Amino acid sequence: MKREGEVSLEWKIPEYYHPDSPFHSVNLPSEDVTRNIANRSKVVKGTSELWGEDSTYEELEAVIKDYPNERKLPYLASGSTFRIIVDSFGKVMSFQEQNERIQELILGFNSVGFYQMTKLAIIPCTVLLETLFFRKKFSRTIQLSLCVLLLGVGIATVTDLQLNALGSVLSLLAVMTTCIAQIMTNTIQKRFKVSSTQLLYQSCPYQAMTLFIISPFLDGLLTNENVFAFKYTPQVLVFIILSCLISVSVNFSTFLVIGKTSPVTYQVLRHLKTCLVLAFGYVLLHDPFNWRNIAGILVALGGMLLYSFTFVFERVNKNL
């Protein structure tokens, strides 16, 4: 018989329970009750709210996405902070393995390794499109330098290669649209003798209108979230405006570099940025770094130097 002021406690064995596991599932009515029990216990090391459980990471991700939004939003609202911790039982996971699990959960549709492979595919796709449709020729030295560059970046960044059907379709669309947009940016500037600022000024209204119409629909379709249902606080609006200003500067530099050089050269610069991010992450943030990262960056830098020298040399000879 339960006395007044007492609460019921439902103890159950987790679905994927192991006899030696230190984890147990308990149904409690509130956080206050949980806190009181934990404060009085001598063996409880910590309590967590269970958002989902399953036998694979992909299924777990789907379960977490289906967890009620009203329970998740307090931890994702403006002013709150969170971090993802990967803990294991019966297995020691390296920092790199933990980071890969976190990235897979964040990226959602594909693993971080496949995401990096998608970025690497942009240069070959651009070269192929320019060769087929614009009859542009790339010398053997340029092709070799690009292969060396992609090999180095791949060694430094690509780890696992897990993918699914939806992620593959989205990645293919991303590669194709990126290549076409950058090729047309270069072609229009040179064919119509317009500057990067003029082209950006003319194209931005159409881009903004397209994104405003399509983005809410796609966002809801892919994430099951309504962008208009989000609570836009003054702090959130400030960061949105700040990100817009940064995007304007990025777009301006993108149009400028592509117009003055080429889409392939722009992608080479982007891979240089990737190498710099890895290097600065190690120097400033003490991110884990191994000989594979170092070797990949050195190989990539060698490819970039070869490409830069060949690109300048061929352009000078062309102008003579």
Secondary structure by P-SEA (a helix, b strand, c coil): cccccbbbbbbbccccccccccbbbbbbccaaaaaaaaaacccccbbbbbccccccaaaaaaaaaacccccccccccccbbbbbbbbbccccccaaaaaaaaaaaaaccccaaaaaaaaaaaaaaaaaaaaacccccccaaaaaaaaaaaaaaaaacccbbbbcaaaaaaaaaaaaaaaaaaaaaaaaaaaacccaaaaaaacaaaaaaaaaacaaaaaaaacccccccccccaaaaaaaaaaaaaaaaaaaaaaaaaaaccaaaaaaaaaaaaaaaaaaaaacccccccaaaaaaaaaaaaaaaaaaaaaaaaaaaaac
